[in-house]
Amino acid sequence: MSGKHREFFAEFYDILHEGNYSHKIYVEKLREYGEDILELGSGTGRILIPLIENDYNAVGIEKCEDMIALCNKKSKGKAEVIKGDGKIFSLDRKFNVVLASCNFINKFNKIEDLVSMFKCAKEHLKDNGVFIIDCSLPYMELMVNSNGLEETFEFYNKENSTKIVDKFKATYDFTHSKEVNERILEEYKGEELLRRAEVKEEITYYMPRELKAIIELSGLKIIKESGSLKKDIPIEGNAGEMILYCTA
């Protein structure tokens, strides 16, 4: 990220996901598996903190210091977040659930790194533990139509009473399933520009058949799948999501 305010993107992450319901669903959904939870890529604690507040023994792994700092601030130091890389980690404990939510798998651009992450998750599962992968189903029509186009969105920052202008452009390499996201964030108080930051990130999107093959080659077994976190529907064109439940 370039610009003076690296922490700006971490703050914007929460604003961008303000209407997301997944944390509420996970608080209820994970009860059937047990109370010991490991979240990979726990970010600002959007899911981790509600789990802790609802009596789970939840631990996060996160590599971005700005995200960890904001999570600690929001949880008032109650969240346990380990600074580390989701593709290679070793903790001296095991969990009922290892959770890779909110497109975390898309951050792995090399198959070998994704396999490494899956194997690490497997090694940290208790007997009968479950590894849950939660990611978006690629919406190819939208991706084709928006390829290389810059879009501008506006958000209201309630904490600072400011306006955030988000200039976003996604460019796709359909041959290699790559997506390059470029984002410029500007925060205004009236007409005054307070902060500006730029970020460019390459991610990889995965199709269902491909993802399932990688999971099984990593030594995991898929025991359940759904096209929605809210309800059990097939993973098909209009589903929107891929939720895969795996065991060792």
Secondary structure, DSSP 8 states (H G I E B T S, - for coil): -BSS-THHHHHHHHHHTTT--HHHHHHHHGGGT-SEEEEET-TTSTTHHHHHHTT-EEEEEE--HHHHHHHHHHHTT--EEEE-BTTB---S--EEEEEE-TTGGGG--SHHHHHHHHHHHHHTEEEEEEEEEEEE---HHHHHHHTT-EEEEEEEETTTTEEEEEEEEEEEETTTTEEEEEEEEEEEETTEEEEEEEEEEEEE---HHHHHHHHHHTT-EEEEEES-SSS-----TTT-EEEEEEE-
